[in-house]
Amino acid sequence: MLALSDATVALREWRSSDAPALAAVFELSEPDARRFIAKAHRHRCAGTAVALAITRPGEDVPVGNVDLARFSDDGMSAVLACRVVPGARDEGLATAAADLVRRWGIAELGLEEIEVLGAPDGR
């Protein structure tokens, strides 16, 4: 299982038990959140995308999502997006998560370009 962390944020793969937390992140129903988690696992296994739960260090409750997807045909570039729940904004979690995944994508996947999508505050 993929897990990344620093002093500000901890990232891990989504688990089926995270459906209620994921539903809060994206304002989904729990059945839709469960489908998202299953799809995230399929994409990760296929090497087409990586979706990780954002948590605070030392805590296991997800407060956001970061994903790396839309890999280019040559596998050298991808798109990164983050989202955190309102109660976890202004803590630097989205910025730290994006930076961790960006560094991982360059070091481990050999990406040369990562486009960051979304609002800078992680909404």
Summary of the structure (lengths in Angstrom):
residues: 123
radius of gyration: 13.4
end to end distance: 26.4
largest distance: 38.5
contacts: 377
relative contact order: 0.19
helix: 39%
strand: 26%
